[in-house]
Amino acid sequence: MTIETFSWGIKVSSQPTEGSKDTVRKVQFGDGYAQVSGSGLNDEIRTYEFSFSGDPTTANEIHAFLRRHKVKSFIFTPPFGDTALWRVEADTLKKVVKNVKVITVTATFEQAFAP
């Protein structure tokens, strides 16, 4: 099974934002000492806030691609970032029709560690 690649360009004007979710375990002791450790091999999950506004044909292609990748990984390279596997985070995909010439598609990508 081939992993699809997100190949549409990212506009800097959309102010793309990359973040992370950390899964950290912390134990606080009575003397003020705290022991902190990562939870598993992939204790940091990167996130990426995606937004596209443009012509309806391209917006609908992007929306269809992202609908297919809510549970299936795709290859994506964030601006100034590293190529990795990503999925669309649950309940974040949205499409807004601004007018007959402009549709906006937004979603949050979360890093995936296996297809």
MODELLER restraints for C-alpha pairs under 7 A, 6 or more apart:
rsr = mdl.restraints
at = mdl.atoms
rsr.add(forms.Gaussian(group=physical.xy_distance, feature=features.Distance(at['CA:3:A'], at['CA:73:A']), mean=6.92, stdev=0.5))
rsr.add(forms.Gaussian(group=physical.xy_distance, feature=features.Distance(at['CA:3:A'], at['CA:74:A']), mean=5.72, stdev=0.5))
rsr.add(forms.Gaussian(group=physical.xy_distance, feature=features.Distance(at['CA:3:A'], at['CA:75:A']), mean=6.93, stdev=0.5))
rsr.add(forms.Gaussian(group=physical.xy_distance, feature=features.Distance(at['CA:4:A'], at['CA:74:A']), mean=5.17, stdev=0.5))
rsr.add(forms.Gaussian(group=physical.xy_distance, feature=features.Distance(at['CA:4:A'], at['CA:75:A']), mean=6.25, stdev=0.5))
rsr.add(forms.Gaussian(group=physical.xy_distance, feature=features.Distance(at['CA:5:A'], at['CA:74:A']), mean=5.51, stdev=0.5))
rsr.add(forms.Gaussian(group=physical.xy_distance, feature=features.Distance(at['CA:5:A'], at['CA:75:A']), mean=4.49, stdev=0.5))
rsr.add(forms.Gaussian(group=physical.xy_distance, feature=features.Distance(at['CA:5:A'], at['CA:76:A']), mean=6.17, stdev=0.5))
rsr.add(forms.Gaussian(group=physical.xy_distance, feature=features.Distance(at['CA:6:A'], at['CA:74:A']), mean=6.68, stdev=0.5))
rsr.add(forms.Gaussian(group=physical.xy_distance, feature=features.Distance(at['CA:6:A'], at['CA:75:A']), mean=6.02, stdev=0.5))
rsr.add(forms.Gaussian(group=physical.xy_distance, feature=features.Distance(at['CA:6:A'], at['CA:76:A']), mean=5.38, stdev=0.5))
rsr.add(forms.Gaussian(group=physical.xy_distance, feature=features.Distance(at['CA:14:A'], at['CA:51:A']), mean=6.21, stdev=0.5))
rsr.add(forms.Gaussian(group=physical.xy_distance, feature=features.Distance(at['CA:16:A'], at['CA:49:A']), mean=5.98, stdev=0.5))
rsr.add(forms.Gaussian(group=physical.xy_distance, feature=features.Distance(at['CA:16:A'], at['CA:50:A']), mean=6.18, stdev=0.5))
rsr.add(forms.Gaussian(group=physical.xy_distance, feature=features.Distance(at['CA:17:A'], at['CA:48:A']), mean=5.76, stdev=0.5))
rsr.add(forms.Gaussian(group=physical.xy_distance, feature=features.Distance(at['CA:17:A'], at['CA:49:A']), mean=5.29, stdev=0.5))
rsr.add(forms.Gaussian(group=physical.xy_distance, feature=features.Distance(at['CA:18:A'], at['CA:47:A']), mean=5.63, stdev=0.5))
rsr.add(forms.Gaussian(group=physical.xy_distance, feature=features.Distance(at['CA:18:A'], at['CA:48:A']), mean=4.43, stdev=0.5))
rsr.add(forms.Gaussian(group=physical.xy_distance, feature=features.Distance(at['CA:18:A'], at['CA:49:A']), mean=6.44, stdev=0.5))
rsr.add(forms.Gaussian(group=physical.xy_distance, feature=features.Distance(at['CA:19:A'], at['CA:46:A']), mean=5.70, stdev=0.5))
rsr.add(forms.Gaussian(group=physical.xy_distance, feature=features.Distance(at['CA:19:A'], at['CA:47:A']), mean=4.99, stdev=0.5))
rsr.add(forms.Gaussian(group=physical.xy_distance, feature=features.Distance(at['CA:19:A'], at['CA:48:A']), mean=6.24, stdev=0.5))
rsr.add(forms.Gaussian(group=physical.xy_distance, feature=features.Distance(at['CA:20:A'], at['CA:44:A']), mean=6.38, stdev=0.5))
rsr.add(forms.Gaussian(group=physical.xy_distance, feature=features.Distance(at['CA:20:A'], at['CA:45:A']), mean=5.42, stdev=0.5))
rsr.add(forms.Gaussian(group=physical.xy_distance, feature=features.Distance(at['CA:20:A'], at['CA:46:A']), mean=4.14, stdev=0.5))
rsr.add(forms.Gaussian(group=physical.xy_distance, feature=features.Distance(at['CA:20:A'], at['CA:47:A']), mean=5.32, stdev=0.5))
rsr.add(forms.Gaussian(group=physical.xy_distance, feature=features.Distance(at['CA:21:A'], at['CA:44:A']), mean=5.70, stdev=0.5))
rsr.add(forms.Gaussian(group=physical.xy_distance, feature=features.Distance(at['CA:21:A'], at['CA:45:A']), mean=5.09, stdev=0.5))
rsr.add(forms.Gaussian(group=physical.xy_distance, feature=features.Distance(at['CA:21:A'], at['CA:46:A']), mean=6.28, stdev=0.5))
rsr.add(forms.Gaussian(group=physical.xy_distance, feature=features.Distance(at['CA:22:A'], at['CA:43:A']), mean=5.73, stdev=0.5))
rsr.add(forms.Gaussian(group=physical.xy_distance, feature=features.Distance(at['CA:22:A'], at['CA:44:A']), mean=4.56, stdev=0.5))
rsr.add(forms.Gaussian(group=physical.xy_distance, feature=features.Distance(at['CA:22:A'], at['CA:45:A']), mean=6.38, stdev=0.5))
rsr.add(forms.Gaussian(group=physical.xy_distance, feature=features.Distance(at['CA:23:A'], at['CA:38:A']), mean=6.29, stdev=0.5))
rsr.add(forms.Gaussian(group=physical.xy_distance, feature=features.Distance(at['CA:23:A'], at['CA:39:A']), mean=5.54, stdev=0.5))
rsr.add(forms.Gaussian(group=physical.xy_distance, feature=features.Distance(at['CA:23:A'], at['CA:43:A']), mean=5.05, stdev=0.5))
rsr.add(forms.Gaussian(group=physical.xy_distance, feature=features.Distance(at['CA:23:A'], at['CA:44:A']), mean=6.39, stdev=0.5))
rsr.add(forms.Gaussian(group=physical.xy_distance, feature=features.Distance(at['CA:24:A'], at['CA:36:A']), mean=6.87, stdev=0.5))
rsr.add(forms.Gaussian(group=physical.xy_distance, feature=features.Distance(at['CA:24:A'], at['CA:37:A']), mean=5.79, stdev=0.5))
rsr.add(forms.Gaussian(group=physical.xy_distance, feature=features.Distance(at['CA:24:A'], at['CA:38:A']), mean=4.64, stdev=0.5))
rsr.add(forms.Gaussian(group=physical.xy_distance, feature=features.Distance(at['CA:24:A'], at['CA:39:A']), mean=5.42, stdev=0.5))
rsr.add(forms.Gaussian(group=physical.xy_distance, feature=features.Distance(at['CA:24:A'], at['CA:43:A']), mean=6.82, stdev=0.5))
rsr.add(forms.Gaussian(group=physical.xy_distance, feature=features.Distance(at['CA:25:A'], at['CA:36:A']), mean=5.67, stdev=0.5))
rsr.add(forms.Gaussian(group=physical.xy_distance, feature=features.Distance(at['CA:25:A'], at['CA:37:A']), mean=5.36, stdev=0.5))
rsr.add(forms.Gaussian(group=physical.xy_distance, feature=features.Distance(at['CA:25:A'], at['CA:38:A']), mean=6.13, stdev=0.5))
rsr.add(forms.Gaussian(group=physical.xy_distance, feature=features.Distance(at['CA:25:A'], at['CA:39:A']), mean=6.22, stdev=0.5))
rsr.add(forms.Gaussian(group=physical.xy_distance, feature=features.Distance(at['CA:26:A'], at['CA:34:A']), mean=6.68, stdev=0.5))
rsr.add(forms.Gaussian(group=physical.xy_distance, feature=features.Distance(at['CA:26:A'], at['CA:35:A']), mean=5.64, stdev=0.5))
rsr.add(forms.Gaussian(group=physical.xy_distance, feature=features.Distance(at['CA:26:A'], at['CA:36:A']), mean=4.47, stdev=0.5))
rsr.add(forms.Gaussian(group=physical.xy_distance, feature=features.Distance(at['CA:26:A'], at['CA:37:A']), mean=6.63, stdev=0.5))
rsr.add(forms.Gaussian(group=physical.xy_distance, feature=features.Distance(at['CA:27:A'], at['CA:34:A']), mean=5.54, stdev=0.5))
rsr.add(forms.Gaussian(group=physical.xy_distance, feature=features.Distance(at['CA:27:A'], at['CA:35:A']), mean=5.18, stdev=0.5))
rsr.add(forms.Gaussian(group=physical.xy_distance, feature=features.Distance(at['CA:27:A'], at['CA:36:A']), mean=6.56, stdev=0.5))
rsr.add(forms.Gaussian(group=physical.xy_distance, feature=features.Distance(at['CA:28:A'], at['CA:34:A']), mean=4.39, stdev=0.5))
rsr.add(forms.Gaussian(group=physical.xy_distance, feature=features.Distance(at['CA:28:A'], at['CA:35:A']), mean=6.55, stdev=0.5))
rsr.add(forms.Gaussian(group=physical.xy_distance, feature=features.Distance(at['CA:45:A'], at['CA:110:A']), mean=6.78, stdev=0.5))
rsr.add(forms.Gaussian(group=physical.xy_distance, feature=features.Distance(at['CA:45:A'], at['CA:111:A']), mean=5.62, stdev=0.5))
rsr.add(forms.Gaussian(group=physical.xy_distance, feature=features.Distance(at['CA:46:A'], at['CA:110:A']), mean=5.92, stdev=0.5))
rsr.add(forms.Gaussian(group=physical.xy_distance, feature=features.Distance(at['CA:46:A'], at['CA:111:A']), mean=5.26, stdev=0.5))
rsr.add(forms.Gaussian(group=physical.xy_distance, feature=features.Distance(at['CA:47:A'], at['CA:108:A']), mean=6.73, stdev=0.5))
rsr.add(forms.Gaussian(group=physical.xy_distance, feature=features.Distance(at['CA:47:A'], at['CA:109:A']), mean=5.52, stdev=0.5))
rsr.add(forms.Gaussian(group=physical.xy_distance, feature=features.Distance(at['CA:47:A'], at['CA:110:A']), mean=4.46, stdev=0.5))
rsr.add(forms.Gaussian(group=physical.xy_distance, feature=features.Distance(at['CA:47:A'], at['CA:111:A']), mean=6.21, stdev=0.5))
rsr.add(forms.Gaussian(group=physical.xy_distance, feature=features.Distance(at['CA:48:A'], at['CA:108:A']), mean=5.60, stdev=0.5))
rsr.add(forms.Gaussian(group=physical.xy_distance, feature=features.Distance(at['CA:48:A'], at['CA:109:A']), mean=4.98, stdev=0.5))
rsr.add(forms.Gaussian(group=physical.xy_distance, feature=features.Distance(at['CA:48:A'], at['CA:110:A']), mean=6.46, stdev=0.5))
rsr.add(forms.Gaussian(group=physical.xy_distance, feature=features.Distance(at['CA:49:A'], at['CA:107:A']), mean=6.24, stdev=0.5))
rsr.add(forms.Gaussian(group=physical.xy_distance, feature=features.Distance(at['CA:49:A'], at['CA:108:A']), mean=4.64, stdev=0.5))
rsr.add(forms.Gaussian(group=physical.xy_distance, feature=features.Distance(at['CA:49:A'], at['CA:109:A']), mean=6.43, stdev=0.5))
rsr.add(forms.Gaussian(group=physical.xy_distance, feature=features.Distance(at['CA:50:A'], at['CA:106:A']), mean=5.52, stdev=0.5))
rsr.add(forms.Gaussian(group=physical.xy_distance, feature=features.Distance(at['CA:50:A'], at['CA:107:A']), mean=5.28, stdev=0.5))
rsr.add(forms.Gaussian(group=physical.xy_distance, feature=features.Distance(at['CA:50:A'], at['CA:108:A']), mean=5.86, stdev=0.5))
rsr.add(forms.Gaussian(group=physical.xy_distance, feature=features.Distance(at['CA:51:A'], at['CA:105:A']), mean=5.73, stdev=0.5))
rsr.add(forms.Gaussian(group=physical.xy_distance, feature=features.Distance(at['CA:51:A'], at['CA:106:A']), mean=4.37, stdev=0.5))
rsr.add(forms.Gaussian(group=physical.xy_distance, feature=features.Distance(at['CA:51:A'], at['CA:107:A']), mean=6.67, stdev=0.5))
rsr.add(forms.Gaussian(group=physical.xy_distance, feature=features.Distance(at['CA:52:A'], at['CA:104:A']), mean=5.46, stdev=0.5))
rsr.add(forms.Gaussian(group=physical.xy_distance, feature=features.Distance(at['CA:52:A'], at['CA:105:A']), mean=5.18, stdev=0.5))
rsr.add(forms.Gaussian(group=physical.xy_distance, feature=features.Distance(at['CA:52:A'], at['CA:106:A']), mean=6.42, stdev=0.5))
rsr.add(forms.Gaussian(group=physical.xy_distance, feature=features.Distance(at['CA:53:A'], at['CA:102:A']), mean=6.37, stdev=0.5))
rsr.add(forms.Gaussian(group=physical.xy_distance, feature=features.Distance(at['CA:53:A'], at['CA:103:A']), mean=5.60, stdev=0.5))
rsr.add(forms.Gaussian(group=physical.xy_distance, feature=features.Distance(at['CA:53:A'], at['CA:104:A']), mean=4.20, stdev=0.5))
rsr.add(forms.Gaussian(group=physical.xy_distance, feature=features.Distance(at['CA:53:A'], at['CA:105:A']), mean=6.48, stdev=0.5))
rsr.add(forms.Gaussian(group=physical.xy_distance, feature=features.Distance(at['CA:54:A'], at['CA:102:A']), mean=4.88, stdev=0.5))
rsr.add(forms.Gaussian(group=physical.xy_distance, feature=features.Distance(at['CA:54:A'], at['CA:103:A']), mean=5.65, stdev=0.5))
rsr.add(forms.Gaussian(group=physical.xy_distance, feature=features.Distance(at['CA:54:A'], at['CA:104:A']), mean=6.61, stdev=0.5))
rsr.add(forms.Gaussian(group=physical.xy_distance, feature=features.Distance(at['CA:55:A'], at['CA:101:A']), mean=5.54, stdev=0.5))
rsr.add(forms.Gaussian(group=physical.xy_distance, feature=features.Distance(at['CA:55:A'], at['CA:102:A']), mean=5.06, stdev=0.5))
rsr.add(forms.Gaussian(group=physical.xy_distance, feature=features.Distance(at['CA:55:A'], at['CA:103:A']), mean=6.30, stdev=0.5))
rsr.add(forms.Gaussian(group=physical.xy_distance, feature=features.Distance(at['CA:56:A'], at['CA:101:A']), mean=6.29, stdev=0.5))
rsr.add(forms.Gaussian(group=physical.xy_distance, feature=features.Distance(at['CA:56:A'], at['CA:102:A']), mean=5.96, stdev=0.5))
rsr.add(forms.Gaussian(group=physical.xy_distance, feature=features.Distance(at['CA:56:A'], at['CA:103:A']), mean=5.51, stdev=0.5))
rsr.add(forms.Gaussian(group=physical.xy_distance, feature=features.Distance(at['CA:59:A'], at['CA:103:A']), mean=6.05, stdev=0.5))
rsr.add(forms.Gaussian(group=physical.xy_distance, feature=features.Distance(at['CA:59:A'], at['CA:104:A']), mean=6.82, stdev=0.5))
rsr.add(forms.Gaussian(group=physical.xy_distance, feature=features.Distance(at['CA:59:A'], at['CA:105:A']), mean=6.42, stdev=0.5))
rsr.add(forms.Gaussian(group=physical.xy_distance, feature=features.Distance(at['CA:63:A'], at['CA:105:A']), mean=6.55, stdev=0.5))
rsr.add(forms.Gaussian(group=physical.xy_distance, feature=features.Distance(at['CA:66:A'], at['CA:88:A']), mean=6.57, stdev=0.5))
rsr.add(forms.Gaussian(group=physical.xy_distance, feature=features.Distance(at['CA:69:A'], at['CA:87:A']), mean=5.68, stdev=0.5))
rsr.add(forms.Gaussian(group=physical.xy_distance, feature=features.Distance(at['CA:69:A'], at['CA:88:A']), mean=5.91, stdev=0.5))
rsr.add(forms.Gaussian(group=physical.xy_distance, feature=features.Distance(at['CA:70:A'], at['CA:87:A']), mean=5.64, stdev=0.5))
rsr.add(forms.Gaussian(group=physical.xy_distance, feature=features.Distance(at['CA:70:A'], at['CA:88:A']), mean=4.64, stdev=0.5))
rsr.add(forms.Gaussian(group=physical.xy_distance, feature=features.Distance(at['CA:70:A'], at['CA:89:A']), mean=6.48, stdev=0.5))
rsr.add(forms.Gaussian(group=physical.xy_distance, feature=features.Distance(at['CA:70:A'], at['CA:90:A']), mean=6.58, stdev=0.5))
rsr.add(forms.Gaussian(group=physical.xy_distance, feature=features.Distance(at['CA:71:A'], at['CA:87:A']), mean=6.45, stdev=0.5))
rsr.add(forms.Gaussian(group=physical.xy_distance, feature=features.Distance(at['CA:72:A'], at['CA:87:A']), mean=6.32, stdev=0.5))
rsr.add(forms.Gaussian(group=physical.xy_distance, feature=features.Distance(at['CA:72:A'], at['CA:115:A']), mean=6.31, stdev=0.5))
rsr.add(forms.Gaussian(group=physical.xy_distance, feature=features.Distance(at['CA:73:A'], at['CA:85:A']), mean=5.87, stdev=0.5))
rsr.add(forms.Gaussian(group=physical.xy_distance, feature=features.Distance(at['CA:73:A'], at['CA:86:A']), mean=5.33, stdev=0.5))
rsr.add(forms.Gaussian(group=physical.xy_distance, feature=features.Distance(at['CA:73:A'], at['CA:87:A']), mean=4.97, stdev=0.5))
rsr.add(forms.Gaussian(group=physical.xy_distance, feature=features.Distance(at['CA:73:A'], at['CA:112:A']), mean=6.51, stdev=0.5))
rsr.add(forms.Gaussian(group=physical.xy_distance, feature=features.Distance(at['CA:73:A'], at['CA:115:A']), mean=4.99, stdev=0.5))
rsr.add(forms.Gaussian(group=physical.xy_distance, feature=features.Distance(at['CA:74:A'], at['CA:85:A']), mean=5.49, stdev=0.5))
rsr.add(forms.Gaussian(group=physical.xy_distance, feature=features.Distance(at['CA:74:A'], at['CA:86:A']), mean=5.43, stdev=0.5))
rsr.add(forms.Gaussian(group=physical.xy_distance, feature=features.Distance(at['CA:74:A'], at['CA:87:A']), mean=6.39, stdev=0.5))
rsr.add(forms.Gaussian(group=physical.xy_distance, feature=features.Distance(at['CA:75:A'], at['CA:83:A']), mean=6.84, stdev=0.5))
rsr.add(forms.Gaussian(group=physical.xy_distance, feature=features.Distance(at['CA:75:A'], at['CA:84:A']), mean=5.80, stdev=0.5))
rsr.add(forms.Gaussian(group=physical.xy_distance, feature=features.Distance(at['CA:75:A'], at['CA:85:A']), mean=4.80, stdev=0.5))
rsr.add(forms.Gaussian(group=physical.xy_distance, feature=features.Distance(at['CA:75:A'], at['CA:86:A']), mean=6.29, stdev=0.5))
rsr.add(forms.Gaussian(group=physical.xy_distance, feature=features.Distance(at['CA:76:A'], at['CA:83:A']), mean=5.67, stdev=0.5))
rsr.add(forms.Gaussian(group=physical.xy_distance, feature=features.Distance(at['CA:76:A'], at['CA:84:A']), mean=5.87, stdev=0.5))
rsr.add(forms.Gaussian(group=physical.xy_distance, feature=features.Distance(at['CA:76:A'], at['CA:85:A']), mean=6.39, stdev=0.5))
rsr.add(forms.Gaussian(group=physical.xy_distance, feature=features.Distance(at['CA:76:A'], at['CA:86:A']), mean=6.61, stdev=0.5))
rsr.add(forms.Gaussian(group=physical.xy_distance, feature=features.Distance(at['CA:77:A'], at['CA:83:A']), mean=4.25, stdev=0.5))
rsr.add(forms.Gaussian(group=physical.xy_distance, feature=features.Distance(at['CA:77:A'], at['CA:84:A']), mean=6.49, stdev=0.5))
rsr.add(forms.Gaussian(group=physical.xy_distance, feature=features.Distance(at['CA:85:A'], at['CA:111:A']), mean=5.94, stdev=0.5))
rsr.add(forms.Gaussian(group=physical.xy_distance, feature=features.Distance(at['CA:85:A'], at['CA:112:A']), mean=5.13, stdev=0.5))
rsr.add(forms.Gaussian(group=physical.xy_distance, feature=features.Distance(at['CA:85:A'], at['CA:113:A']), mean=6.47, stdev=0.5))
rsr.add(forms.Gaussian(group=physical.xy_distance, feature=features.Distance(at['CA:86:A'], at['CA:109:A']), mean=6.06, stdev=0.5))
rsr.add(forms.Gaussian(group=physical.xy_distance, feature=features.Distance(at['CA:86:A'], at['CA:110:A']), mean=5.44, stdev=0.5))
rsr.add(forms.Gaussian(group=physical.xy_distance, feature=features.Distance(at['CA:86:A'], at['CA:111:A']), mean=4.34, stdev=0.5))
rsr.add(forms.Gaussian(group=physical.xy_distance, feature=features.Distance(at['CA:86:A'], at['CA:112:A']), mean=4.74, stdev=0.5))
rsr.add(forms.Gaussian(group=physical.xy_distance, feature=features.Distance(at['CA:87:A'], at['CA:109:A']), mean=5.51, stdev=0.5))
rsr.add(forms.Gaussian(group=physical.xy_distance, feature=features.Distance(at['CA:87:A'], at['CA:110:A']), mean=5.44, stdev=0.5))
rsr.add(forms.Gaussian(group=physical.xy_distance, feature=features.Distance(at['CA:87:A'], at['CA:111:A']), mean=6.40, stdev=0.5))
rsr.add(forms.Gaussian(group=physical.xy_distance, feature=features.Distance(at['CA:87:A'], at['CA:112:A']), mean=6.12, stdev=0.5))
rsr.add(forms.Gaussian(group=physical.xy_distance, feature=features.Distance(at['CA:88:A'], at['CA:107:A']), mean=6.71, stdev=0.5))
rsr.add(forms.Gaussian(group=physical.xy_distance, feature=features.Distance(at['CA:88:A'], at['CA:108:A']), mean=5.91, stdev=0.5))
rsr.add(forms.Gaussian(group=physical.xy_distance, feature=features.Distance(at['CA:88:A'], at['CA:109:A']), mean=4.58, stdev=0.5))
rsr.add(forms.Gaussian(group=physical.xy_distance, feature=features.Distance(at['CA:88:A'], at['CA:110:A']), mean=6.19, stdev=0.5))
rsr.add(forms.Gaussian(group=physical.xy_distance, feature=features.Distance(at['CA:89:A'], at['CA:108:A']), mean=5.57, stdev=0.5))
rsr.add(forms.Gaussian(group=physical.xy_distance, feature=features.Distance(at['CA:89:A'], at['CA:109:A']), mean=5.59, stdev=0.5))
rsr.add(forms.Gaussian(group=physical.xy_distance, feature=features.Distance(at['CA:89:A'], at['CA:110:A']), mean=5.77, stdev=0.5))
rsr.add(forms.Gaussian(group=physical.xy_distance, feature=features.Distance(at['CA:92:A'], at['CA:107:A']), mean=4.99, stdev=0.5))
rsr.add(forms.Gaussian(group=physical.xy_distance, feature=features.Distance(at['CA:92:A'], at['CA:108:A']), mean=5.79, stdev=0.5))
rsr.add(forms.Gaussian(group=physical.xy_distance, feature=features.Distance(at['CA:93:A'], at['CA:106:A']), mean=5.78, stdev=0.5))
rsr.add(forms.Gaussian(group=physical.xy_distance, feature=features.Distance(at['CA:93:A'], at['CA:107:A']), mean=4.36, stdev=0.5))
rsr.add(forms.Gaussian(group=physical.xy_distance, feature=features.Distance(at['CA:94:A'], at['CA:105:A']), mean=5.66, stdev=0.5))
rsr.add(forms.Gaussian(group=physical.xy_distance, feature=features.Distance(at['CA:94:A'], at['CA:106:A']), mean=5.25, stdev=0.5))
rsr.add(forms.Gaussian(group=physical.xy_distance, feature=features.Distance(at['CA:94:A'], at['CA:107:A']), mean=6.36, stdev=0.5))
rsr.add(forms.Gaussian(group=physical.xy_distance, feature=features.Distance(at['CA:95:A'], at['CA:103:A']), mean=6.97, stdev=0.5))
rsr.add(forms.Gaussian(group=physical.xy_distance, feature=features.Distance(at['CA:95:A'], at['CA:104:A']), mean=5.65, stdev=0.5))
rsr.add(forms.Gaussian(group=physical.xy_distance, feature=features.Distance(at['CA:95:A'], at['CA:105:A']), mean=4.49, stdev=0.5))
rsr.add(forms.Gaussian(group=physical.xy_distance, feature=features.Distance(at['CA:95:A'], at['CA:106:A']), mean=6.56, stdev=0.5))
rsr.add(forms.Gaussian(group=physical.xy_distance, feature=features.Distance(at['CA:96:A'], at['CA:103:A']), mean=5.70, stdev=0.5))
rsr.add(forms.Gaussian(group=physical.xy_distance, feature=features.Distance(at['CA:96:A'], at['CA:104:A']), mean=5.08, stdev=0.5))
rsr.add(forms.Gaussian(group=physical.xy_distance, feature=features.Distance(at['CA:96:A'], at['CA:105:A']), mean=6.48, stdev=0.5))
rsr.add(forms.Gaussian(group=physical.xy_distance, feature=features.Distance(at['CA:97:A'], at['CA:103:A']), mean=4.50, stdev=0.5))
rsr.add(forms.Gaussian(group=physical.xy_distance, feature=features.Distance(at['CA:97:A'], at['CA:104:A']), mean=6.40, stdev=0.5))
